[in-house]
Amino acid sequence: MARAREEEDGSTGVHCRLDELLAERGMTLTHLSELVGVSIVNLSVLKNDRARAIRFSTLVAVCAALDCEIGDLLVRADRPAGPGAAGR
């Protein structure tokens, strides 16, 4: 069923909070790209929830640069994010 939804609307069921995390840190996508060695285009794909996959090494590098945990960056799209969301 989840696979059918992905094919229907292009959604992977995962939301990337890169835009929010960058804003909270006053960091640009360009600066993050320089820090982690990933192209701006690839980071933009991730930021706009169009990524189908991400290498663990990229995930770790992005989280290290943003000083966050993987769960801060990637969340399930079918659950609301925000204060209290972590306690589920």
PyMOL Python script that loads the backbone (N, CA, C, O; Angstrom):
from pymol import cmd

cmd.read_pdbstr("""\
ATOM      1  N   MET A   1       0.818  -1.189   0.000  1.00  0.00           N
ATOM      2  CA  MET A   1       0.000   0.000   0.000  1.00  0.00           C
ATOM      3  C   MET A   1       0.871   1.265   0.000  1.00  0.00           C
ATOM      4  O   MET A   1       0.590   2.209  -0.740  1.00  0.00           O
ATOM      5  N   ALA A   2       1.919   1.287   0.822  1.00  0.00           N
ATOM      6  CA  ALA A   2       2.821   2.434   0.844  1.00  0.00           C
ATOM      7  C   ALA A   2       3.494   2.592  -0.518  1.00  0.00           C
ATOM      8  O   ALA A   2       3.712   3.712  -0.980  1.00  0.00           O
ATOM      9  N   ARG A   3       3.816   1.492  -1.146  1.00  0.00           N
ATOM     10  CA  ARG A   3       4.449   1.522  -2.465  1.00  0.00           C
ATOM     11  C   ARG A   3       3.508   2.148  -3.487  1.00  0.00           C
ATOM     12  O   ARG A   3       3.944   2.912  -4.349  1.00  0.00           O
ATOM     13  N   ALA A   4       2.222   1.828  -3.395  1.00  0.00           N
ATOM     14  CA  ALA A   4       1.240   2.392  -4.312  1.00  0.00           C
ATOM     15  C   ALA A   4       1.146   3.898  -4.126  1.00  0.00           C
ATOM     16  O   ALA A   4       1.026   4.635  -5.105  1.00  0.00           O
ATOM     17  N   ARG A   5       1.199   4.371  -2.865  1.00  0.00           N
ATOM     18  CA  ARG A   5       1.141   5.804  -2.593  1.00  0.00           C
ATOM     19  C   ARG A   5       2.363   6.498  -3.184  1.00  0.00           C
ATOM     20  O   ARG A   5       2.254   7.585  -3.750  1.00  0.00           O
ATOM     21  N   GLU A   6       3.533   5.863  -3.050  1.00  0.00           N
ATOM     22  CA  GLU A   6       4.767   6.441  -3.592  1.00  0.00           C
ATOM     23  C   GLU A   6       4.675   6.584  -5.098  1.00  0.00           C
ATOM     24  O   GLU A   6       5.074   7.609  -5.650  1.00  0.00           O
ATOM     25  N   GLU A   7       4.160   5.578  -5.760  1.00  0.00           N
ATOM     26  CA  GLU A   7       4.044   5.629  -7.208  1.00  0.00           C
ATOM     27  C   GLU A   7       2.991   6.647  -7.635  1.00  0.00           C
ATOM     28  O   GLU A   7       3.122   7.285  -8.680  1.00  0.00           O
ATOM     29  N   GLU A   8       1.949   6.793  -6.820  1.00  0.00           N
ATOM     30  CA  GLU A   8       0.848   7.679  -7.157  1.00  0.00           C
ATOM     31  C   GLU A   8       1.225   9.153  -7.034  1.00  0.00           C
ATOM     32  O   GLU A   8       0.957   9.934  -7.948  1.00  0.00           O
ATOM     33  N   ASP A   9       1.839   9.543  -5.928  1.00  0.00           N
ATOM     34  CA  ASP A   9       2.116  10.965  -5.716  1.00  0.00           C
ATOM     35  C   ASP A   9       3.605  11.300  -5.634  1.00  0.00           C
ATOM     36  O   ASP A   9       3.955  12.456  -5.393  1.00  0.00           O
ATOM     37  N   GLY A  10       4.485  10.323  -5.827  1.00  0.00           N
ATOM     38  CA  GLY A  10       5.916  10.573  -5.790  1.00  0.00           C
ATOM     39  C   GLY A  10       6.475  10.680  -4.382  1.00  0.00           C
ATOM     40  O   GLY A  10       7.677  10.889  -4.212  1.00  0.00           O
ATOM     41  N   SER A  11       5.640  10.544  -3.386  1.00  0.00           N
ATOM     42  CA  SER A  11       6.061  10.667  -1.995  1.00  0.00           C
ATOM     43  C   SER A  11       6.769   9.408  -1.522  1.00  0.00           C
ATOM     44  O   SER A  11       6.372   8.291  -1.857  1.00  0.00           O
ATOM     45  N   THR A  12       7.831   9.606  -0.733  1.00  0.00           N
ATOM     46  CA  THR A  12       8.534   8.465  -0.153  1.00  0.00           C
ATOM     47  C   THR A  12       8.056   8.186   1.264  1.00  0.00           C
ATOM     48  O   THR A  12       8.417   7.167   1.852  1.00  0.00           O
ATOM     49  N   GLY A  13       7.245   9.087   1.817  1.00  0.00           N
ATOM     50  CA  GLY A  13       6.799   8.934   3.193  1.00  0.00           C
ATOM     51  C   GLY A  13       7.810   9.484   4.190  1.00  0.00           C
ATOM     52  O   GLY A  13       7.617   9.368   5.400  1.00  0.00           O
ATOM     53  N   VAL A  14       8.894  10.087   3.685  1.00  0.00           N
ATOM     54  CA  VAL A  14       9.925  10.665   4.538  1.00  0.00           C
ATOM     55  C   VAL A  14      10.058  12.142   4.192  1.00  0.00           C
ATOM     56  O   VAL A  14      10.140  12.510   3.021  1.00  0.00           O
ATOM     57  N   HIS A  15      10.080  12.974   5.212  1.00  0.00           N
ATOM     58  CA  HIS A  15      10.270  14.417   5.012  1.00  0.00           C
ATOM     59  C   HIS A  15      11.651  14.799   5.516  1.00  0.00           C
ATOM     60  O   HIS A  15      12.043  14.422   6.621  1.00  0.00           O
ATOM     61  N   CYS A  16      12.380  15.539   4.714  1.00  0.00           N
ATOM     62  CA  CYS A  16      13.700  16.032   5.098  1.00  0.00           C
ATOM     63  C   CYS A  16      13.540  17.452   5.631  1.00  0.00           C
ATOM     64  O   CYS A  16      13.016  18.325   4.939  1.00  0.00           O
ATOM     65  N   ARG A  17      13.986  17.678   6.842  1.00  0.00           N
ATOM     66  CA  ARG A  17      13.861  18.979   7.497  1.00  0.00           C
ATOM     67  C   ARG A  17      15.087  19.874   7.257  1.00  0.00           C
ATOM     68  O   ARG A  17      15.374  20.760   8.061  1.00  0.00           O
ATOM     69  N   LEU A  18      15.798  19.644   6.165  1.00  0.00           N
ATOM     70  CA  LEU A  18      17.028  20.388   5.898  1.00  0.00           C
ATOM     71  C   LEU A  18      16.787  21.891   5.874  1.00  0.00           C
ATOM     72  O   LEU A  18      17.567  22.648   6.453  1.00  0.00           O
ATOM     73  N   ASP A  19      15.740  22.328   5.227  1.00  0.00           N
ATOM     74  CA  ASP A  19      15.440  23.755   5.144  1.00  0.00           C
ATOM     75  C   ASP A  19      15.268  24.368   6.532  1.00  0.00           C
ATOM     76  O   ASP A  19      15.817  25.433   6.817  1.00  0.00           O
ATOM     77  N   GLU A  20      14.512  23.701   7.387  1.00  0.00           N
ATOM     78  CA  GLU A  20      14.279  24.204   8.746  1.00  0.00           C
ATOM     79  C   GLU A  20      15.571  24.239   9.557  1.00  0.00           C
ATOM     80  O   GLU A  20      15.836  25.204  10.273  1.00  0.00           O
ATOM     81  N   LEU A  21      16.374  23.179   9.441  1.00  0.00           N
ATOM     82  CA  LEU A  21      17.623  23.111  10.208  1.00  0.00           C
ATOM     83  C   LEU A  21      18.623  24.164   9.741  1.00  0.00           C
ATOM     84  O   LEU A  21      19.328  24.758  10.557  1.00  0.00           O
ATOM     85  N   LEU A  22      18.687  24.395   8.438  1.00  0.00           N
ATOM     86  CA  LEU A  22      19.561  25.449   7.920  1.00  0.00           C
ATOM     87  C   LEU A  22      19.117  26.815   8.448  1.00  0.00           C
ATOM     88  O   LEU A  22      19.942  27.618   8.883  1.00  0.00           O
ATOM     89  N   ALA A  23      17.816  27.068   8.405  1.00  0.00           N
ATOM     90  CA  ALA A  23      17.286  28.355   8.879  1.00  0.00           C
ATOM     91  C   ALA A  23      17.587  28.562  10.360  1.00  0.00           C
ATOM     92  O   ALA A  23      17.989  29.652  10.767  1.00  0.00           O
ATOM     93  N   GLU A  24      17.393  27.516  11.169  1.00  0.00           N
ATOM     94  CA  GLU A  24      17.665  27.610  12.608  1.00  0.00           C
ATOM     95  C   GLU A  24      19.119  27.953  12.885  1.00  0.00           C
ATOM     96  O   GLU A  24      19.432  28.590  13.891  1.00  0.00           O
ATOM     97  N   ARG A  25      20.009  27.530  11.992  1.00  0.00           N
ATOM     98  CA  ARG A  25      21.448  27.728  12.199  1.00  0.00           C
ATOM     99  C   ARG A  25      22.004  28.916  11.415  1.00  0.00           C
ATOM    100  O   ARG A  25      23.193  29.223  11.502  1.00  0.00           O
ATOM    101  N   GLY A  26      21.138  29.581  10.649  1.00  0.00           N
ATOM    102  CA  GLY A  26      21.578  30.705   9.841  1.00  0.00           C
ATOM    103  C   GLY A  26      22.609  30.293   8.802  1.00  0.00           C
ATOM    104  O   GLY A  26      23.522  31.056   8.485  1.00  0.00           O
ATOM    105  N   MET A  27      22.461  29.086   8.275  1.00  0.00           N
ATOM    106  CA  MET A  27      23.418  28.536   7.322  1.00  0.00           C
ATOM    107  C   MET A  27      22.760  28.442   5.944  1.00  0.00           C
ATOM    108  O   MET A  27      21.564  28.173   5.832  1.00  0.00           O
ATOM    109  N   THR A  28      23.545  28.665   4.919  1.00  0.00           N
ATOM    110  CA  THR A  28      23.030  28.543   3.553  1.00  0.00           C
ATOM    111  C   THR A  28      23.320  27.151   3.001  1.00  0.00           C
ATOM    112  O   THR A  28      24.185  26.432   3.502  1.00  0.00           O
ATOM    113  N   LEU A  29      22.591  26.797   1.975  1.00  0.00           N
ATOM    114  CA  LEU A  29      22.809  25.528   1.296  1.00  0.00           C
ATOM    115  C   LEU A  29      24.212  25.513   0.677  1.00  0.00           C
ATOM    116  O   LEU A  29      24.872  24.474   0.640  1.00  0.00           O
ATOM    117  N   THR A  30      24.651  26.661   0.199  1.00  0.00           N
ATOM    118  CA  THR A  30      25.988  26.769  -0.386  1.00  0.00           C
ATOM    119  C   THR A  30      27.065  26.467   0.648  1.00  0.00           C
ATOM    120  O   THR A  30      28.014  25.737   0.365  1.00  0.00           O
ATOM    121  N   HIS A  31      26.921  27.024   1.834  1.00  0.00           N
ATOM    122  CA  HIS A  31      27.905  26.781   2.892  1.00  0.00           C
ATOM    123  C   HIS A  31      27.897  25.307   3.314  1.00  0.00           C
ATOM    124  O   HIS A  31      28.952  24.704   3.507  1.00  0.00           O
ATOM    125  N   LEU A  32      26.706  24.740   3.454  1.00  0.00           N
ATOM    126  CA  LEU A  32      26.612  23.323   3.802  1.00  0.00           C
ATOM    127  C   LEU A  32      27.275  22.470   2.735  1.00  0.00           C
ATOM    128  O   LEU A  32      27.979  21.511   3.050  1.00  0.00           O
ATOM    129  N   SER A  33      27.053  22.814   1.485  1.00  0.00           N
ATOM    130  CA  SER A  33      27.667  22.085   0.374  1.00  0.00           C
ATOM    131  C   SER A  33      29.190  22.099   0.491  1.00  0.00           C
ATOM    132  O   SER A  33      29.841  21.073   0.294  1.00  0.00           O
ATOM    133  N   GLU A  34      29.749  23.248   0.808  1.00  0.00           N
ATOM    134  CA  GLU A  34      31.194  23.367   0.977  1.00  0.00           C
ATOM    135  C   GLU A  34      31.694  22.533   2.158  1.00  0.00           C
ATOM    136  O   GLU A  34      32.753  21.910   2.078  1.00  0.00           O
ATOM    137  N   LEU A  35      30.932  22.524   3.251  1.00  0.00           N
ATOM    138  CA  LEU A  35      31.340  21.783   4.444  1.00  0.00           C
ATOM    139  C   LEU A  35      31.335  20.267   4.231  1.00  0.00           C
ATOM    140  O   LEU A  35      32.230  19.567   4.705  1.00  0.00           O
ATOM    141  N   VAL A  36      30.326  19.769   3.520  1.00  0.00           N
ATOM    142  CA  VAL A  36      30.165  18.315   3.409  1.00  0.00           C
ATOM    143  C   VAL A  36      30.663  17.735   2.088  1.00  0.00           C
ATOM    144  O   VAL A  36      30.763  16.516   1.950  1.00  0.00           O
ATOM    145  N   GLY A  37      30.974  18.588   1.121  1.00  0.00           N
ATOM    146  CA  GLY A  37      31.474  18.081  -0.149  1.00  0.00           C
ATOM    147  C   GLY A  37      30.413  17.422  -1.004  1.00  0.00           C
ATOM    148  O   GLY A  37      30.703  16.491  -1.756  1.00  0.00           O
ATOM    149  N   VAL A  38      29.185  17.899  -0.892  1.00  0.00           N
ATOM    150  CA  VAL A  38      28.069  17.400  -1.701  1.00  0.00           C
ATOM    151  C   VAL A  38      27.574  18.581  -2.528  1.00  0.00           C
ATOM    152  O   VAL A  38      27.500  19.701  -2.024  1.00  0.00           O
ATOM    153  N   SER A  39      27.240  18.343  -3.778  1.00  0.00           N
ATOM    154  CA  SER A  39      26.825  19.440  -4.648  1.00  0.00           C
ATOM    155  C   SER A  39      25.556  20.119  -4.134  1.00  0.00           C
ATOM    156  O   SER A  39      24.726  19.513  -3.456  1.00  0.00           O
ATOM    157  N   ILE A  40      25.441  21.386  -4.482  1.00  0.00           N
ATOM    158  CA  ILE A  40      24.238  22.143  -4.119  1.00  0.00           C
ATOM    159  C   ILE A  40      23.013  21.493  -4.746  1.00  0.00           C
ATOM    160  O   ILE A  40      21.952  21.434  -4.124  1.00  0.00           O
ATOM    161  N   VAL A  41      23.152  21.009  -5.961  1.00  0.00           N
ATOM    162  CA  VAL A  41      22.024  20.363  -6.651  1.00  0.00           C
ATOM    163  C   VAL A  41      21.544  19.146  -5.857  1.00  0.00           C
ATOM    164  O   VAL A  41      20.343  18.982  -5.645  1.00  0.00           O
ATOM    165  N   ASN A  42      22.470  18.297  -5.420  1.00  0.00           N
ATOM    166  CA  ASN A  42      22.077  17.106  -4.662  1.00  0.00           C
ATOM    167  C   ASN A  42      21.474  17.468  -3.311  1.00  0.00           C
ATOM    168  O   ASN A  42      20.519  16.829  -2.869  1.00  0.00           O
ATOM    169  N   LEU A  43      22.022  18.487  -2.651  1.00  0.00           N
ATOM    170  CA  LEU A  43      21.435  18.920  -1.379  1.00  0.00           C
ATOM    171  C   LEU A  43      20.046  19.523  -1.598  1.00  0.00           C
ATOM    172  O   LEU A  43      19.160  19.364  -0.758  1.00  0.00           O
ATOM    173  N   SER A  44      19.860  20.205  -2.711  1.00  0.00           N
ATOM    174  CA  SER A  44      18.558  20.776  -3.037  1.00  0.00           C
ATOM    175  C   SER A  44      17.514  19.684  -3.268  1.00  0.00           C
ATOM    176  O   SER A  44      16.366  19.811  -2.841  1.00  0.00           O
ATOM    177  N   VAL A  45      17.920  18.617  -3.943  1.00  0.00           N
ATOM    178  CA  VAL A  45      17.024  17.470  -4.147  1.00  0.00           C
ATOM    179  C   VAL A  45      16.593  16.907  -2.797  1.00  0.00           C
ATOM    180  O   VAL A  45      15.421  16.591  -2.592  1.00  0.00           O
ATOM    181  N   LEU A  46      17.542  16.787  -1.885  1.00  0.00           N
ATOM    182  CA  LEU A  46      17.242  16.289  -0.542  1.00  0.00           C
ATOM    183  C   LEU A  46      16.315  17.259   0.191  1.00  0.00           C
ATOM    184  O   LEU A  46      15.322  16.846   0.792  1.00  0.00           O
ATOM    185  N   LYS A  47      16.643  18.534   0.138  1.00  0.00           N
ATOM    186  CA  LYS A  47      15.886  19.573   0.840  1.00  0.00           C
ATOM    187  C   LYS A  47      14.438  19.640   0.368  1.00  0.00           C
ATOM    188  O   LYS A  47      13.535  19.905   1.161  1.00  0.00           O
ATOM    189  N   ASN A  48      14.220  19.405  -0.907  1.00  0.00           N
ATOM    190  CA  ASN A  48      12.873  19.507  -1.476  1.00  0.00           C
ATOM    191  C   ASN A  48      12.117  18.184  -1.510  1.00  0.00           C
ATOM    192  O   ASN A  48      11.129  18.038  -2.230  1.00  0.00           O
ATOM    193  N   ASP A  49      12.589  17.228  -0.725  1.00  0.00           N
ATOM    194  CA  ASP A  49      11.914  15.919  -0.585  1.00  0.00           C
ATOM    195  C   ASP A  49      11.789  15.168  -1.908  1.00  0.00           C
ATOM    196  O   ASP A  49      10.831  14.422  -2.107  1.00  0.00           O
ATOM    197  N   ARG A  50      12.745  15.359  -2.809  1.00  0.00           N
ATOM    198  CA  ARG A  50      12.718  14.633  -4.074  1.00  0.00           C
ATOM    199  C   ARG A  50      13.726  13.487  -4.100  1.00  0.00           C
ATOM    200  O   ARG A  50      13.798  12.748  -5.082  1.00  0.00           O
ATOM    201  N   ALA A  51      14.498  13.335  -3.033  1.00  0.00           N
ATOM    202  CA  ALA A  51      15.511  12.274  -2.988  1.00  0.00           C
ATOM    203  C   ALA A  51      14.844  10.918  -2.802  1.00  0.00           C
ATOM    204  O   ALA A  51      13.895  10.783  -2.030  1.00  0.00           O
ATOM    205  N   ARG A  52      15.346   9.924  -3.512  1.00  0.00           N
ATOM    206  CA  ARG A  52      14.873   8.548  -3.377  1.00  0.00           C
ATOM    207  C   ARG A  52      15.783   7.749  -2.456  1.00  0.00           C
ATOM    208  O   ARG A  52      15.378   6.729  -1.898  1.00  0.00           O
ATOM    209  N   ALA A  53      17.015   8.220  -2.303  1.00  0.00           N
ATOM    210  CA  ALA A  53      18.001   7.511  -1.482  1.00  0.00           C
ATOM    211  C   ALA A  53      19.053   8.512  -1.021  1.00  0.00           C
ATOM    212  O   ALA A  53      19.200   9.586  -1.605  1.00  0.00           O
ATOM    213  N   ILE A  54      19.772   8.155   0.015  1.00  0.00           N
ATOM    214  CA  ILE A  54      20.878   8.972   0.494  1.00  0.00           C
ATOM    215  C   ILE A  54      21.952   8.040   1.034  1.00  0.00           C
ATOM    216  O   ILE A  54      21.643   7.090   1.753  1.00  0.00           O
ATOM    217  N   ARG A  55      23.189   8.297   0.701  1.00  0.00           N
ATOM    218  CA  ARG A  55      24.284   7.480   1.222  1.00  0.00           C
ATOM    219  C   ARG A  55      24.431   7.749   2.713  1.00  0.00           C
ATOM    220  O   ARG A  55      24.250   8.876   3.174  1.00  0.00           O
ATOM    221  N   PHE A  56      24.759   6.709   3.454  1.00  0.00           N
ATOM    222  CA  PHE A  56      24.991   6.892   4.887  1.00  0.00           C
ATOM    223  C   PHE A  56      26.092   7.906   5.130  1.00  0.00           C
ATOM    224  O   PHE A  56      25.996   8.707   6.060  1.00  0.00           O
ATOM    225  N   SER A  57      27.132   7.888   4.317  1.00  0.00           N
ATOM    226  CA  SER A  57      28.238   8.828   4.505  1.00  0.00           C
ATOM    227  C   SER A  57      27.772  10.272   4.322  1.00  0.00           C
ATOM    228  O   SER A  57      28.230  11.168   5.031  1.00  0.00           O
ATOM    229  N   THR A  58      26.867  10.499   3.376  1.00  0.00           N
ATOM    230  CA  THR A  58      26.313  11.843   3.177  1.00  0.00           C
ATOM    231  C   THR A  58      25.441  12.233   4.348  1.00  0.00           C
ATOM    232  O   THR A  58      25.516  13.363   4.832  1.00  0.00           O
ATOM    233  N   LEU A  59      24.620  11.315   4.805  1.00  0.00           N
ATOM    234  CA  LEU A  59      23.744  11.560   5.934  1.00  0.00           C
ATOM    235  C   LEU A  59      24.543  11.923   7.179  1.00  0.00           C
ATOM    236  O   LEU A  59      24.206  12.872   7.887  1.00  0.00           O
ATOM    237  N   VAL A  60      25.595  11.170   7.440  1.00  0.00           N
ATOM    238  CA  VAL A  60      26.445  11.431   8.607  1.00  0.00           C
ATOM    239  C   VAL A  60      27.141  12.787   8.458  1.00  0.00           C
ATOM    240  O   VAL A  60      27.221  13.546   9.423  1.00  0.00           O
ATOM    241  N   ALA A  61      27.642  13.096   7.269  1.00  0.00           N
ATOM    242  CA  ALA A  61      28.335  14.370   7.054  1.00  0.00           C
ATOM    243  C   ALA A  61      27.391  15.560   7.229  1.00  0.00           C
ATOM    244  O   ALA A  61      27.761  16.556   7.851  1.00  0.00           O
ATOM    245  N   VAL A  62      26.188  15.466   6.692  1.00  0.00           N
ATOM    246  CA  VAL A  62      25.210  16.546   6.827  1.00  0.00           C
ATOM    247  C   VAL A  62      24.844  16.738   8.294  1.00  0.00           C
ATOM    248  O   VAL A  62      24.797  17.868   8.779  1.00  0.00           O
ATOM    249  N   CYS A  63      24.588  15.651   8.996  1.00  0.00           N
ATOM    250  CA  CYS A  63      24.228  15.754  10.413  1.00  0.00           C
ATOM    251  C   CYS A  63      25.386  16.306  11.244  1.00  0.00           C
ATOM    252  O   CYS A  63      25.159  17.072  12.180  1.00  0.00           O
ATOM    253  N   ALA A  64      26.611  15.931  10.919  1.00  0.00           N
ATOM    254  CA  ALA A  64      27.770  16.464  11.651  1.00  0.00           C
ATOM    255  C   ALA A  64      27.892  17.967  11.417  1.00  0.00           C
ATOM    256  O   ALA A  64      28.138  18.725  12.355  1.00  0.00           O
ATOM    257  N   ALA A  65      27.722  18.400  10.169  1.00  0.00           N
ATOM    258  CA  ALA A  65      27.832  19.820   9.844  1.00  0.00           C
ATOM    259  C   ALA A  65      26.731  20.644  10.506  1.00  0.00           C
ATOM    260  O   ALA A  65      26.947  21.796  10.883  1.00  0.00           O
ATOM    261  N   LEU A  66      25.548  20.044  10.645  1.00  0.00           N
ATOM    262  CA  LEU A  66      24.416  20.741  11.264  1.00  0.00           C
ATOM    263  C   LEU A  66      24.330  20.497  12.764  1.00  0.00           C
ATOM    264  O   LEU A  66      23.465  21.054  13.441  1.00  0.00           O
ATOM    265  N   ASP A  67      25.236  19.656  13.286  1.00  0.00           N
ATOM    266  CA  ASP A  67      25.232  19.298  14.707  1.00  0.00           C
ATOM    267  C   ASP A  67      23.844  18.816  15.136  1.00  0.00           C
ATOM    268  O   ASP A  67      23.251  19.323  16.087  1.00  0.00           O
ATOM    269  N   CYS A  68      23.350  17.816  14.397  1.00  0.00           N
ATOM    270  CA  CYS A  68      22.033  17.269  14.704  1.00  0.00           C
ATOM    271  C   CYS A  68      22.072  15.751  14.591  1.00  0.00           C
ATOM    272  O   CYS A  68      23.057  15.178  14.125  1.00  0.00           O
ATOM    273  N   GLU A  69      21.019  15.124  15.011  1.00  0.00           N
ATOM    274  CA  GLU A  69      20.867  13.683  14.878  1.00  0.00           C
ATOM    275  C   GLU A  69      20.120  13.372  13.587  1.00  0.00           C
ATOM    276  O   GLU A  69      19.429  14.230  13.038  1.00  0.00           O
ATOM    277  N   ILE A  70      20.261  12.168  13.118  1.00  0.00           N
ATOM    278  CA  ILE A  70      19.584  11.751  11.887  1.00  0.00           C
ATOM    279  C   ILE A  70      18.074  11.951  12.010  1.00  0.00           C
ATOM    280  O   ILE A  70      17.424  12.373  11.054  1.00  0.00           O
ATOM    281  N   GLY A  71      17.524  11.654  13.167  1.00  0.00           N
ATOM    282  CA  GLY A  71      16.086  11.821  13.395  1.00  0.00           C
ATOM    283  C   GLY A  71      15.631  13.272  13.414  1.00  0.00           C
ATOM    284  O   GLY A  71      14.441  13.552  13.273  1.00  0.00           O
ATOM    285  N   ASP A  72      16.576  14.202  13.589  1.00  0.00           N
ATOM    286  CA  ASP A  72      16.239  15.624  13.492  1.00  0.00           C
ATOM    287  C   ASP A  72      16.110  16.037  12.030  1.00  0.00           C
ATOM    288  O   ASP A  72      15.350  16.945  11.695  1.00  0.00           O
ATOM    289  N   LEU A  73      16.858  15.362  11.170  1.00  0.00           N
ATOM    290  CA  LEU A  73      16.893  15.690   9.750  1.00  0.00           C
ATOM    291  C   LEU A  73      15.790  14.980   8.966  1.00  0.00           C
ATOM    292  O   LEU A  73      15.117  15.598   8.141  1.00  0.00           O
ATOM    293  N   LEU A  74      15.607  13.696   9.221  1.00  0.00           N
ATOM    294  CA  LEU A  74      14.627  12.897   8.486  1.00  0.00           C
ATOM    295  C   LEU A  74      13.502  12.463   9.418  1.00  0.00           C
ATOM    296  O   LEU A  74      13.749  11.862  10.464  1.00  0.00           O
ATOM    297  N   VAL A  75      12.273  12.769   9.035  1.00  0.00           N
ATOM    298  CA  VAL A  75      11.105  12.399   9.834  1.00  0.00           C
ATOM    299  C   VAL A  75      10.059  11.765   8.936  1.00  0.00           C
ATOM    300  O   VAL A  75      10.052  11.979   7.724  1.00  0.00           O
ATOM    301  N   ARG A  76       9.185  10.992   9.534  1.00  0.00           N
ATOM    302  CA  ARG A  76       8.086  10.421   8.753  1.00  0.00           C
ATOM    303  C   ARG A  76       7.143  11.529   8.324  1.00  0.00           C
ATOM    304  O   ARG A  76       6.763  12.381   9.127  1.00  0.00           O
ATOM    305  N   ALA A  77       6.768  11.514   7.061  1.00  0.00           N
ATOM    306  CA  ALA A  77       5.919  12.565   6.512  1.00  0.00           C
ATOM    307  C   ALA A  77       4.484  12.483   7.010  1.00  0.00           C
ATOM    308  O   ALA A  77       3.758  13.475   6.957  1.00  0.00           O
ATOM    309  N   ASP A  78       4.069  11.336   7.484  1.00  0.00           N
ATOM    310  CA  ASP A  78       2.682  11.181   7.919  1.00  0.00           C
ATOM    311  C   ASP A  78       2.481  11.540   9.389  1.00  0.00           C
ATOM    312  O   ASP A  78       1.399  11.331   9.938  1.00  0.00           O
ATOM    313  N   ARG A  79       3.520  12.078  10.026  1.00  0.00           N
ATOM    314  CA  ARG A  79       3.404  12.509  11.419  1.00  0.00           C
ATOM    315  C   ARG A  79       3.785  13.974  11.512  1.00  0.00           C
ATOM    316  O   ARG A  79       4.735  14.416  10.866  1.00  0.00           O
ATOM    317  N   PRO A  80       3.045  14.727  12.314  1.00  0.00           N
ATOM    318  CA  PRO A  80       3.390  16.137  12.464  1.00  0.00           C
ATOM    319  C   PRO A  80       4.699  16.301  13.219  1.00  0.00           C
ATOM    320  O   PRO A  80       4.977  15.555  14.158  1.00  0.00           O
ATOM    321  N   ALA A  81       5.499  17.272  12.811  1.00  0.00           N
ATOM    322  CA  ALA A  81       6.760  17.567  13.515  1.00  0.00           C
ATOM    323  C   ALA A  81       6.482  18.702  14.489  1.00  0.00           C
ATOM    324  O   ALA A  81       5.505  19.438  14.348  1.00  0.00           O
ATOM    325  N   GLY A  82       7.331  18.827  15.447  1.00  0.00           N
ATOM    326  CA  GLY A  82       7.204  19.940  16.383  1.00  0.00           C
ATOM    327  C   GLY A  82       7.506  19.512  17.780  1.00  0.00           C
ATOM    328  O   GLY A  82       7.939  18.382  18.008  1.00  0.00           O
ATOM    329  N   PRO A  83       7.277  20.435  18.768  1.00  0.00           N
ATOM    330  CA  PRO A  83       7.632  20.121  20.151  1.00  0.00           C
ATOM    331  C   PRO A  83       6.838  18.937  20.653  1.00  0.00           C
ATOM    332  O   PRO A  83       5.746  19.061  20.099  1.00  0.00           O
ATOM    333  N   GLY A  84       6.816  18.096  21.241  1.00  0.00           N
ATOM    334  CA  GLY A  84       6.012  16.951  21.601  1.00  0.00           C
ATOM    335  C   GLY A  84       6.097  15.804  20.625  1.00  0.00           C
ATOM    336  O   GLY A  84       5.761  14.674  20.979  1.00  0.00           O
ATOM    337  N   ALA A  85       6.530  16.053  19.423  1.00  0.00           N
ATOM    338  CA  ALA A  85       6.600  14.986  18.420  1.00  0.00           C
ATOM    339  C   ALA A  85       7.674  13.961  18.796  1.00  0.00           C
ATOM    340  O   ALA A  85       7.543  12.781  18.469  1.00  0.00           O
ATOM    341  N   ALA A  86       8.719  14.398  19.471  1.00  0.00           N
ATOM    342  CA  ALA A  86       9.810  13.499  19.837  1.00  0.00           C
ATOM    343  C   ALA A  86       9.389  12.491  20.900  1.00  0.00           C
ATOM    344  O   ALA A  86      10.004  11.432  21.025  1.00  0.00           O
ATOM    345  N   GLY A  87       8.372  12.800  21.650  1.00  0.00           N
ATOM    346  CA  GLY A  87       7.959  11.933  22.756  1.00  0.00           C
ATOM    347  C   GLY A  87       7.068  10.782  22.338  1.00  0.00           C
ATOM    348  O   GLY A  87       6.584  10.053  23.203  1.00  0.00           O
ATOM    349  N   ARG A  88       6.830  10.585  21.041  1.00  0.00           N
ATOM    350  CA  ARG A  88       5.935   9.514  20.610  1.00  0.00           C
ATOM    351  C   ARG A  88       6.599   8.186  20.696  1.00  0.00           C
ATOM    352  O   ARG A  88       5.987   7.168  20.370  1.00  0.00           O
TER     353      ARG A  88
END
""", "prot")
cmd.dss("prot")
cmd.show_as("cartoon", "prot")
cmd.util.cbc("prot")
cmd.orient("prot")
